[in-house]
Amino acid sequence: MTFNYFFPLVLVILSNLIYHITAKNTPNNINSFLSLTVTYVVGAIVSVLMYFIISKPSDVLKDINKLNWTTYILGLVIVGLEIGYIYMYRVGWNISKGSIVASISVAILLVLVGTLFYKEIIGMYQVSGIVFCIIGLILINLH
């Protein structure tokens, strides 16, 4: 296993950690959608800069024409994800519970999606993992 294998995982973990801390600390007295707008402007600037730094584009219009539906749907669901977490924290979810409940729930659903749509194999270890995740969800939500 190399740096190229683990770097994306570490990036996701650190980004998620900072993301949840930041979402939890987004002030309640500001408009969430205005906050997201500024967030996305910053993200757009960083993305454009990285595009030009990393890809050495020869023709931006050709690259734009290569985009498909996934780019647009991802944009829509990212807004739902962001506003969902901000609202979760605003209505009182603890940072320690909200993220893990959402993540475990998504993980369980992704096992099913992987099996049904991507022909991934589910074995007894995965079934056991799902059962333990469900038990974990129950336990973490007990007072």
Secondary structure, DSSP 4 states (H G I P E B T S, - for coil): --HHHHHHHHHHHHHHHHHHHHHHTS-TTS-HHHHHHHHHHHHHHHHHHHHHHHH--S-HHHHHHT--HHHHHHHHHHHHHHHHHHHHHHTT--HHHHHHHHHHHHHHHHHHHHHHHH-----HHHHHHHHHHHHHHHHHT--
